[in-house]
Amino acid sequence: MNEALAKGRCIDLGGVLKDLARDGILSRADAADIAGARRSRDEALLHPLEIIVAKQLQHASDGRPLTLELLCQWLADKAALQLAHIDPLKINVPAVTAVMSFAYAKRFGILCIEVSREELVIATMEPFDNSWIESLEQTSRRTIRRVIASPADIKKYSLEFYSLANSVFGAGSSTATNAGISNFEQLLEVGKLKDADAQDQHIVNIVDWLLQYAFEQRASDIHLEPRRGKGKVRFRIDGVLHLVYELPDNVMTAMISRLKILGRMDVAEKRRPQDGRIKTKAPNASEVELRLSTMPTAFGEKLVMRIFDPDVLLRSFSQLGLVAEDYQQWQSMIKRAHGIVLVTGPTGSGKTTTLYSTLRQLATDTVNVSTIEDPIEMVVDAFNQSQIQLAIEFDFAAGIRTLMRQDPDIIMVGEIRDRATAEMAVQAALTGHLVLSTLHTNDAPTAISRLLDLGMPAHLIKATLNGVMAQRLVRTLCPDCRSEVQCDPEAWHQLAGDCKMPKAVFQPVGCLECRNTGYLGREGIYEIMPVTNDLLGHISAESDIQQLRDAAVSQGMKTLRMAGAQKVAAGITSIAEVLRVSPELGARRPTGTQPVNDND
C-alpha cells in the first residue's frame, strides 16, 4: 500500500488525493483543487471517496467518470481486499444486526453483511483500521473476513437495518403493539427514517421501511404472510417472489392492523376478506397507490398489497412491448365505434395496464369514457370510474346497466365473470357502445369458448366481438450483461416449431444492475385475434377451439409462443423465459410461412 494512504488507521482526504495522483487516476491540478477547497459541515462528515466523487471529475488517463464504484475498487486493490456489493434482499437482517450495536458499527464504519457458524463477513469503509477485529472475534467467537464496500451503501444500509431491527425488537417486546396506531393520515410520507437510537413508534417505523423498501426494489406486490410463530414479508419483483424479512407473529399482526386502518378497513373483522386502498407519497414526491386485500388463513390474516405506480400503470404502447403489426391490429380493434374488445390472461399478466393505457389514449374531451371495476385499480381523472358494491347489489351487470343511462361512448368492464355481465356487455355493444373488458383464459381463441360456456348465443358473439388479445409478461434481459450464444435447436423447436431459427440468441448472465438475475424489467407478448369475416364462419354453438385456433393462425394470428420467439430473436428476452410464461397449447405456424426476424 502507498505510504500516504496508510499513515493512520483511518483514511484521510489528503492521503487519498496524493495516492490517486501518484497512480495516475486523478490529475495533480484536480487533487490540489480538492485539497484547497473549503468544505461545509455536511461535507466534512463525508468519506474522502464521497468528497472526490461529488466533484464529478474524470479519470486522468482514460477520461472515464470517477465513480464511487471505480474508487472503491481502487481502494480494495490497495488494501488487498475483495470489493463487495451489498444486496439488501440477500441479507439476513436479524442475524447481521445481532453481531454488533449500531453505535459500534457507526464508530468504525463497518457493517456485518453475512453470518455463518464459523465466520462473519464485515464490510468496511476503513480498510486500514483493524482495531475492532480482535474484540469482535472474541465476542462473536467467529473469525472475521473483511471486505470493502461503498461508504454510501454502508451508511445507508446500516441506518435501514438497525432502524428496522430496533423497531421489530421494540414492537415484539411491547405488551400493546397496537396501541397508538388508530389515528393516522391517509396520505403517508415514506422515507423519513430517523437515527436507529431515536425513540420512534415501532410499528409506524416498520411500515414506513416496508413501503420505502418496496418502492426502491421496484416491487409490484408486497405479501405479508402469517406462519406458525412468525410472519414472512415477500416482494414480487419482475414477476418473481423474494423473501425479504421474517417477523415475530405479534409484530406481523400489528403491521397488518396498521395497514388496515390506513386502508379504511375494519380492523376488528378478521374472519372475512376485505379490500382497501392507500395513497402514499414517496421520498421523490411521487404519489403511489396501493390496493390492499386481506384473506383469513390458518395462522391469521394474510395481506397482499399491489403497488400501482402511475409511471408503470400508464405506460406507452411501445413501453408495453405492443409495437409494429401488433400495435396496428390493436388500434384497429379499439378504434371502432362499437363492439366488444377482450383482453385475456391470468392474474398478473398486465391486462389492467394495457386497458388503462388504452383508455388514456381514447379519453379525449369529445368522448365519455366510463369504467366499472372491482376494485378501482387506480384513480385517473381522465375518465369516470365506478366500483362495484356487492353489499348493495351493485355488481358488474348492474353497473353496466347504469352506465348505459349515463350517455357513455366507451365502457370498460373490469371482468366478465358471469352470464349476466356478459349479456349486459353484449347489449351495450349492440346499442352502439365500445366495450373493453377482461377474461381469464389461456389464449385468445379460448375466449370465444368461454363466452359460449357463459351462455352467450353464437350469433350475438359474431355480431358484437371485435377481437381478443391474450397477453403475458416476460422478463427482459439486462442490457448490461446479456451474452450472445448459439441458438439451441431443440429449445427453439419447442418454442417456435419449424420456423426459421436465428443464428444466435441472448441469454441472461447477471450483474449489479439486475441483482445477478440476468433480467431487468418486463415486457408484454401478445396474441391478437381480430374477428374477421373469414373467422366468423368458424364461430358457432359447437365451435371446436382447435379448428378456431388453426383458422386464426392461418389468417396471420401469432400465438403467444410465436410472439415470444420474435422477442427472443430480437434479443429482448430468452427462450427459457418465454417457455416459462406462455401456455403450451396453441397452434404452430405452418412450415414454410413467414419466419420470425433473424438477428444476423
C-alpha positions in Angstrom: 0.0 0.0 0.0 1.1 3.6 -0.5 2.7 5.4 2.4 0.3 8.4 2.2 -2.8 6.2 2.3 -1.6 4.2 5.3 -0.4 7.0 7.5 -3.1 6.4 10.1 -5.8 3.9 10.9 -8.5 6.0 9.2 -8.3 7.2 5.7 -7.7 11.0 5.3 -8.6 13.1 2.3 -5.0 14.3 1.8 -3.5 10.9 1.7 -6.1 9.6 -0.7 -5.6 12.6 -3.1 -1.8 12.0 -3.1 -2.1 8.4 -3.9 -4.7 8.9 -6.6 -2.5 11.5 -8.2 0.5 9.2 -7.9 -1.4 6.3 -9.5 -2.5 8.5 -12.5 -6.2 8.3 -11.6 -6.5 12.0 -10.6 -4.6 14.9 -12.1 -2.4 16.8 -9.7 -4.3 20.0 -10.5 -7.6 18.4 -9.6 -6.1 17.0 -6.4 -4.8 20.4 -5.4 -8.2 22.0 -6.1 -10.0 19.5 -3.9 -7.4 19.7 -1.1 -7.6 23.5 -1.1 -11.4 23.8 -1.3 -13.4 24.8 1.8 -15.9 22.3 2.9 -19.2 22.7 4.7 -20.1 21.0 7.9 -22.1 18.3 6.0 -19.2 17.7 3.5 -16.8 17.3 6.4 -18.9 14.2 7.6 -18.4 12.5 4.2 -15.9 9.8 3.5 -12.9 11.0 1.4 -14.0 9.0 -1.6 -17.5 10.5 -1.4 -16.0 14.0 -1.4 -14.0 13.2 -4.5 -16.9 11.7 -6.4 -19.1 14.8 -5.6 -16.7 16.9 -7.7 -17.8 14.9 -10.9 -14.2 14.5 -12.2 -12.8 12.3 -14.9 -10.0 9.7 -14.8 -6.7 11.4 -15.6 -5.6 8.8 -18.1 -8.7 7.4 -19.9 -11.3 10.1 -19.3 -13.8 7.8 -17.5 -16.0 9.4 -14.9 -14.6 8.9 -11.4 -17.5 7.0 -9.9 -17.7 5.7 -6.4 -17.6 2.1 -7.8 -14.3 2.9 -9.5 -12.7 4.5 -6.5 -13.9 1.7 -4.2 -12.3 -0.9 -6.5 -9.1 1.2 -6.4 -9.2 1.2 -2.6 -9.9 -2.5 -2.4 -6.8 -3.2 -4.6 -4.7 -1.0 -2.3 -5.9 -2.8 0.8 -5.7 -6.3 -0.9 -9.4 -6.9 0.0 -12.4 -8.0 -2.0 -14.9 -5.4 -3.2 -18.4 -6.4 -2.1 -21.7 -5.0 -3.3 -24.5 -5.0 -0.6 -27.7 -6.6 -1.9 -30.3 -6.0 0.8 -32.6 -8.8 -0.5 -29.9 -11.3 0.3 -29.0 -10.2 3.8 -30.4 -11.8 6.9 -31.1 -8.5 8.8 -31.9 -10.0 12.3 -28.7 -12.0 12.1 -26.3 -9.3 11.0 -27.7 -6.6 13.4 -27.3 -9.0 16.3 -23.5 -9.2 15.8 -22.8 -5.6 17.0 -24.6 -2.5 18.1 -25.5 0.4 15.7 -23.2 2.7 17.7 -20.3 0.2 17.4 -20.8 -0.2 13.6 -21.1 3.6 13.1 -18.0 4.3 15.1 -15.7 2.1 13.0 -17.5 2.5 9.6 -18.4 -1.2 9.4 -21.4 -3.4 8.7 -21.9 -7.1 9.0 -23.3 -8.5 5.8 -23.1 -12.3 6.3 -23.2 -14.6 9.3 -22.3 -18.3 9.3 -21.4 -20.7 12.0 -17.6 -20.1 11.7 -17.3 -16.7 10.0 -18.5 -13.1 9.9 -18.2 -11.1 6.7 -17.7 -7.5 7.6 -18.0 -4.7 5.1 -15.8 -1.7 5.9 -15.1 1.7 4.5 -11.8 2.0 6.6 -9.7 -0.9 5.4 -6.6 0.1 7.4 -8.4 0.3 10.8 -8.0 -3.1 12.4 -8.6 -2.0 16.0 -12.0 -3.6 16.2 -11.2 -7.1 14.8 -9.8 -8.8 17.9 -12.7 -7.7 20.2 -15.4 -8.7 17.7 -13.8 -12.1 17.2 -13.8 -12.7 20.9 -17.4 -11.6 21.5 -18.8 -13.4 18.4 -16.5 -16.5 18.7 -16.1 -16.4 14.9 -13.4 -15.5 12.5 -13.6 -12.1 10.7 -13.4 -11.8 6.9 -13.2 -8.2 5.8 -14.4 -6.8 2.5 -14.5 -3.3 1.1 -18.0 -1.8 0.3 -19.2 1.6 -0.8 -19.2 4.1 2.1 -22.6 5.4 0.9 -24.0 1.8 1.0 -22.6 1.1 4.4 -24.1 4.3 5.8 -27.5 3.8 4.1 -28.0 0.1 5.0 -26.6 0.5 8.5 -29.4 3.0 9.2 -32.1 0.9 7.5 -31.1 -2.4 9.0 -30.6 -1.2 12.6 -33.7 1.0 12.4 -35.8 -1.9 11.3 -34.2 -4.3 13.9 -34.7 -1.8 16.7 -38.4 -1.3 15.7 -39.0 -5.1 15.4 -37.4 -5.7 18.8 -39.4 -2.8 20.4 -42.7 -3.9 18.8 -42.1 -7.6 19.7 -41.3 -6.8 23.4 -44.2 -4.4 23.8 -47.3 -5.6 25.6 -49.5 -3.4 23.5 -48.2 -3.4 19.9 -51.4 -2.0 18.6 -51.5 1.0 20.9 -51.4 4.4 19.4 -51.9 3.4 15.8 -55.5 4.2 15.2 -55.3 7.8 14.1 -53.1 8.4 11.1 -53.5 10.3 7.9 -54.5 8.7 4.7 -51.5 10.1 2.8 -48.2 8.7 4.0 -44.9 10.3 3.5 -42.5 7.4 3.5 -38.7 7.5 3.7 -38.4 9.6 6.8 -36.3 7.2 8.9 -34.6 8.7 11.9 -31.4 7.5 13.7 -31.8 4.0 14.9 -31.4 5.1 18.6 -34.3 7.5 18.4 -37.5 6.7 20.2 -39.9 6.0 17.3 -43.3 4.4 17.1 -42.1 1.0 16.3 -44.9 -0.3 14.1 -45.0 3.0 12.2 -41.3 2.8 11.5 -41.5 -0.8 10.3 -44.4 0.0 7.9 -42.5 3.1 6.7 -39.5 1.0 5.9 -41.6 -1.7 4.2 -43.2 0.7 1.8 -40.0 2.7 1.0 -38.0 -0.6 0.5 -40.7 -1.9 -1.9 -40.6 1.3 -4.0 -36.8 1.1 -4.1 -36.7 -2.5 -5.2 -39.3 -2.0 -8.0 -41.7 -4.4 -6.3 -45.2 -4.9 -7.9 -46.7 -6.7 -4.9 -46.0 -6.9 -1.1 -47.0 -10.1 0.7 -47.5 -10.2 4.5 -47.9 -13.9 5.3 -48.5 -15.2 8.8 -46.9 -18.5 9.7 -46.6 -20.6 12.9 -44.9 -18.3 15.4 -43.6 -15.9 12.7 -44.6 -13.9 9.7 -42.9 -13.6 6.3 -42.6 -10.5 4.2 -42.1 -11.1 0.5 -41.8 -8.9 -2.5 -42.7 -9.7 -6.1 -40.1 -8.2 -8.4 -40.3 -8.7 -12.1 -42.8 -11.5 -11.6 -40.7 -13.5 -9.1 -41.2 -13.6 -5.3 -38.3 -12.7 -3.0 -38.2 -13.3 0.8 -37.4 -10.0 2.5 -37.8 -10.5 6.2 -39.2 -12.8 8.9 -41.0 -11.1 11.7 -42.4 -12.3 15.1 -46.1 -13.1 14.7 -47.3 -10.3 17.0 -45.3 -7.7 15.0 -46.9 -9.1 11.8 -50.3 -8.8 13.3 -49.7 -5.2 14.4 -48.4 -4.3 10.9 -51.4 -5.7 9.2 -53.7 -3.8 11.7 -52.0 -0.5 10.9 -52.2 -1.1 7.2 -55.9 -2.0 7.5 -56.6 1.3 9.4 -54.8 3.3 6.7 -56.8 1.4 4.1 -60.1 2.2 5.8 -60.8 -1.4 6.5 -62.5 -3.0 9.6 -59.6 -3.8 11.9 -61.8 -5.9 14.2 -63.0 -8.1 11.3 -60.5 -10.9 10.7 -62.9 -13.7 9.5 -63.8 -12.4 6.1 -61.8 -11.0 3.2 -61.6 -7.2 2.8 -60.3 -4.7 0.3 -58.8 -1.3 0.8 -56.7 1.4 -0.7 -53.8 3.6 0.4 -52.2 6.5 -1.3 -48.5 7.1 -0.4 -46.1 9.9 -1.0 -42.6 8.6 -1.8 -39.4 10.4 -1.0 -39.1 11.7 -4.6 -42.6 13.4 -4.1 -44.3 10.9 -6.4 -47.7 9.6 -5.3 -48.1 5.8 -5.5 -51.4 4.0 -4.8 -51.6 0.6 -3.1 -54.5 -1.8 -3.3 -54.9 -3.9 -0.2 -56.5 -7.3 0.0 -56.8 -9.5 3.2 -57.7 -13.1 3.5 -58.1 -15.3 6.6 -55.6 -18.2 6.8 -54.8 -21.0 9.3 -52.3 -18.7 11.1 -54.1 -15.4 10.8 -54.8 -12.7 8.3 -52.7 -12.6 5.1 -52.4 -9.2 3.5 -51.3 -8.5 -0.1 -50.6 -5.0 -1.4 -50.5 -4.4 -5.1 -48.4 -1.3 -6.0 -49.8 0.9 -8.7 -47.0 3.3 -9.7 -48.5 5.8 -12.2 -45.3 5.7 -14.3 -45.7 1.9 -14.6 -49.5 1.6 -14.9 -50.0 4.3 -17.6 -47.2 3.4 -20.0 -47.0 4.0 -23.7 -47.7 1.1 -26.1 -44.0 0.9 -27.1 -43.1 0.6 -23.4 -45.6 -2.2 -23.1 -44.0 -4.0 -26.0 -47.0 -3.6 -28.2 -45.3 -2.4 -31.4 -45.4 -2.8 -35.2 -48.1 -5.1 -36.6 -49.4 -5.9 -33.1 -50.0 -2.3 -32.4 -51.8 -1.7 -35.7 -54.1 -4.7 -35.1 -54.9 -3.5 -31.5 -55.6 0.0 -32.8 -57.9 -1.3 -35.5 -60.0 -3.1 -32.8 -60.3 -0.3 -30.3 -60.9 2.5 -32.9 -64.3 1.0 -33.9 -67.4 2.9 -32.8 -69.0 -0.1 -31.1 -68.3 -3.7 -30.3 -66.5 -5.7 -27.6 -62.8 -6.0 -27.2 -61.4 -8.5 -24.8 -58.0 -8.8 -23.1 -57.3 -12.3 -21.6 -54.6 -13.8 -19.4 -54.0 -14.9 -15.9 -53.7 -12.7 -12.9 -50.6 -10.5 -13.1 -50.2 -10.7 -16.9 -50.6 -7.0 -17.4 -54.3 -6.8 -18.5 -55.1 -3.8 -16.3 -52.0 -1.9 -17.5 -52.9 -2.5 -21.2 -56.5 -1.3 -20.6 -55.6 1.8 -18.7 -53.1 2.8 -21.3 -55.7 2.3 -24.0 -58.3 4.3 -22.1 -55.9 7.1 -21.6 -55.5 7.3 -25.4 -59.2 7.1 -26.1 -60.3 9.5 -23.3 -60.4 12.8 -25.2 -62.6 15.8 -24.4 -65.1 14.7 -27.1 -65.6 11.2 -25.7 -67.3 10.0 -22.5 -65.2 7.1 -21.1 -66.7 5.2 -18.1 -65.5 2.2 -16.1 -67.0 -0.3 -13.7 -64.3 -2.1 -11.7 -63.8 -4.4 -8.8 -62.0 -2.7 -7.3 -60.8 0.5 -9.0 -57.2 -0.3 -9.7 -56.0 3.3 -9.9 -57.9 6.6 -9.8 -57.5 8.5 -13.1 -59.1 11.9 -13.7 -59.3 11.4 -17.4 -62.4 9.1 -17.2 -65.3 8.3 -14.9 -64.7 5.3 -12.6 -67.2 3.3 -10.5 -66.6 0.5 -8.2 -69.0 -2.4 -7.6 -70.5 -2.8 -4.2 -71.9 -6.3 -3.7 -73.3 -5.4 -0.3 -75.9 -3.1 -2.1 -76.3 -5.5 -5.1 -74.3 -3.1 -7.3 -72.4 -5.7 -9.4 -70.9 -5.6 -12.9 -74.2 -6.2 -14.6 -76.0 -3.5 -12.6 -73.1 -1.2 -13.2 -73.2 -1.6 -17.0 -77.0 -1.1 -16.9 -76.5 2.1 -15.0 -73.6 3.3 -17.3 -75.8 2.8 -20.4 -78.1 5.6 -19.0 -75.0 7.9 -18.5 -74.6 8.6 -22.2 -71.2 6.8 -22.5 -69.2 6.3 -25.6 -66.7 3.8 -24.2 -67.3 1.4 -21.3 -64.6 -0.6 -19.6 -65.8 -3.5 -17.5 -63.2 -4.9 -15.1 -64.0 -8.5 -15.8 -66.7 -10.6 -17.4 -67.3 -13.3 -14.8 -70.9 -14.5 -15.3 -73.7 -14.7 -17.8 -75.5 -11.5 -16.5 -72.3 -9.4 -17.0 -71.7 -10.9 -20.5 -75.3 -10.2 -21.5 -75.1 -6.6 -20.4 -71.8 -6.2 -22.2 -73.4 -7.5 -25.4 -76.4 -5.3 -25.0 -74.1 -2.3 -24.6 -72.2 -3.2 -27.7 -75.4 -3.7 -29.7 -76.6 -0.3 -28.7 -73.6 1.5 -30.2 -71.0 1.5 -27.4 -67.4 0.3 -27.4 -66.9 -2.2 -24.5 -63.5 -3.2 -23.2 -63.2 -6.0 -20.7 -61.1 -8.9 -19.5 -61.5 -12.6 -19.3 -59.4 -15.3 -17.6 -58.4 -17.6 -20.4 -55.1 -19.1 -21.5 -55.2 -17.8 -25.1 -57.3 -15.7 -27.4 -59.4 -18.3 -29.2 -60.4 -19.8 -25.9 -62.2 -16.6 -25.1 -64.9 -17.5 -27.5 -65.4 -20.8 -25.9 -65.6 -19.1 -22.5 -68.3 -16.8 -23.7 -70.3 -19.8 -25.1 -69.9 -21.5 -21.7 -71.3 -18.4 -20.0 -74.5 -18.9 -22.1 -73.9 -16.3 -24.8 -75.6 -17.2 -28.2 -73.1 -17.6 -31.0 -74.9 -15.2 -33.2 -74.6 -12.4 -30.6 -70.8 -13.1 -30.2 -70.5 -12.8 -34.0 -72.4 -9.6 -34.0 -70.5 -7.8 -31.2 -67.0 -9.2 -30.8 -64.3 -7.0 -32.5 -61.4 -9.1 -31.3 -59.5 -10.7 -28.5 -55.9 -10.1 -27.3 -54.2 -12.6 -25.0 -51.0 -11.4 -23.2 -48.2 -12.4 -20.9 -45.4 -10.6 -19.3 -41.8 -11.8 -19.9 -38.8 -10.6 -18.1 -36.5 -8.7 -20.4 -32.8 -9.4 -20.5 -30.5 -6.9 -18.7 -28.8 -4.8 -21.4 -25.6 -4.5 -19.3 -24.8 -8.2 -19.0 -26.7 -10.3 -21.6 -24.5 -12.6 -23.6 -24.8 -13.8 -27.2 -24.8 -17.6 -27.7 -25.7 -20.1 -30.4 -29.3 -21.0 -30.5 -30.2 -24.4 -29.2 -32.2 -26.2 -32.0 -34.1 -28.3 -29.6 -35.2 -25.4 -27.4 -36.0 -23.3 -30.4 -38.2 -26.1 -31.9 -40.0 -26.4 -28.6 -40.7 -22.7 -28.7 -41.4 -21.9 -32.4 -41.8 -25.3 -34.1 -40.5 -25.3 -37.7 -40.0 -21.6 -38.1 -36.5 -20.5 -39.2 -34.1 -20.5 -36.3 -31.9 -17.4 -35.7 -28.1 -17.9 -35.8 -27.7 -16.5 -32.3 -29.8 -15.6 -29.3 -29.1 -13.9 -26.0 -29.1 -15.5 -22.5 -29.1 -14.0 -19.0 -25.8 -13.6 -17.2 -26.2 -11.4 -14.1 -24.6 -8.1 -12.9 -25.1 -5.5 -10.2 -27.7 -3.6 -12.2 -30.1 -6.6 -12.4 -29.2 -8.1 -9.0 -27.4 -11.0 -10.6 -30.7 -12.3 -12.1 -29.9 -11.5 -15.7 -33.2 -9.8 -16.2 -34.3 -6.2 -15.7 -37.9 -5.2 -16.2 -40.8 -6.9 -18.0 -42.4 -6.5 -21.4 -45.6 -8.0 -22.9 -46.0 -10.7 -25.5 -49.3 -10.6 -27.4 -51.6 -13.0 -29.2 -54.1 -10.8 -31.2 -57.1 -12.3 -32.9 -59.3 -9.9 -34.8 -62.7 -11.3 -35.6 -62.6 -11.1 -39.4 -65.3 -12.2 -41.9 -63.4 -15.4 -42.5 -63.2 -16.2 -38.8 -67.0 -15.6 -38.3 -67.7 -18.8 -40.2 -65.9 -20.8 -37.5 -67.9 -19.4 -34.6 -70.9 -21.5 -33.7 -72.5 -23.1 -30.7 -70.5 -26.3 -31.5 -67.2 -24.4 -32.2 -64.1 -26.5 -32.0 -61.4 -24.5 -30.3 -58.6 -26.2 -32.1 -60.2 -25.5 -35.5 -60.9 -21.9 -34.5 -57.2 -21.6 -33.4 -56.0 -23.1 -36.7 -58.2 -20.7 -38.7 -56.9 -17.7 -36.7 -53.3 -18.8 -37.3 -53.9 -19.3 -41.0 -55.2 -15.7 -41.2 -52.0 -14.4 -39.6 -52.5 -14.6 -35.8 -49.3 -15.1 -33.9 -49.6 -17.4 -30.9 -48.1 -16.3 -27.6 -45.1 -18.5 -28.2 -44.6 -17.2 -31.7 -44.8 -13.6 -30.4 -42.2 -14.6 -27.7 -40.0 -16.2 -30.4 -39.9 -12.8 -32.1 -38.8 -11.2 -28.8 -36.1 -13.8 -28.4 -34.8 -13.3 -32.0 -34.7 -9.5 -31.3 -32.6 -10.1 -28.2 -35.2 -8.8 -25.8 -35.7 -12.0 -23.7 -34.6 -15.6 -23.5 -36.2 -18.9 -24.8 -36.4 -20.2 -21.2 -38.4 -17.1 -20.1 -40.9 -17.4 -22.9 -41.4 -21.1 -22.3 -41.9 -20.3 -18.6 -44.8 -17.9 -19.0 -46.5 -19.0 -22.2 -49.1 -21.8 -22.5 -48.0 -24.9 -24.3 -51.4 -25.2 -26.1 -51.8 -23.2 -29.4 -51.2 -23.9 -33.0 -47.8 -23.7 -34.5 -47.3 -21.6 -37.6 -47.3 -24.0 -40.5 -44.0 -24.9 -42.1 -42.9 -22.5 -44.8 -44.7 -19.4 -43.5 -43.0 -16.1 -42.7 -40.2 -16.7 -40.1 -39.5 -14.6 -37.2 -36.9 -11.9 -37.6 -33.4 -13.2 -37.8 -30.8 -11.2 -35.9 -27.8 -11.8 -38.2 
